[in-house]
Structure formats: structure tokens, C-alpha cells
Amino acid sequence: MRSVNHVASRARRKKMMKNAKGYFGRRKNVWTVSKNAIEKGWQYAYRDRKAKKREFRALWIQRINAGAREHGLSYSKLMGLLKAANIDINRKSLADLAMNHPAAFKAVVDKVNK
């Protein structure tokens, strides 16, 4: 007679099924279907954590470009001038200034545009 640790395997399945909470149809209560759905979800989550960073950077660049063009510069020219003036300000902060604090953004542009 082989020895099987049902306690551990049930706990393992129960822990996994807890992650299927809110799924529709058999995905929420059938072990094999649930397991596949959960693992696929985790793959998407891992991939999209990386994609999110790319998408936000692209958004910041668009906002900075829009702000820069109001002052007669392109994005690349502005970033080149910032680098030349040794002004270290990240894109996230710069995009926030361009969108929510136009006066502060104008001050930055004026500083590098001398």
C-alpha cells in the first residue's frame, strides 16, 4: 500500500483554488481548469508589470513633448538641452510639471533655453 499525503495535497489545491475566487464557470471550481486559468493569469500579470513601465514612459514622453512644443521646442531638443545644462529631472516629474504646473515647466524651459 503506498503512502499518500492527502493533507498536504489538499492544502496545496485549496490554496490554489483560493486564487480562482471570482472566476466564471468551471474556472472557479474544477481543479484542472482552475489551475490552468490561474497560471495563465499569473503569466499575464508578470508580462504586464513590465509592459506597464513601458506604457507610462511613453505617456510621459508624449506629455513632455506637448509641453515643449508650446515653448517652441521638440521633445528631443528639450532633453538634449536639459542634459547639456546638467539638470537631472526624470521624465515622470517633468511630465507632471508640463501637465499640472505649466509655470514651473516654463521656468525649466527658460532655464535651459538661455
ABEGO torsion letter per residue (X at the ends): XBBBBAAAAAAAAAAAAAAABGBBEAAAABAAAAAAAAAAAAAAAAAAAAAAAAAAAAAAAAAAAAAAAAAGBBAAAAAAAAAAAGBBBBAAAAAAAAAABAAAAAAAAAAAAX
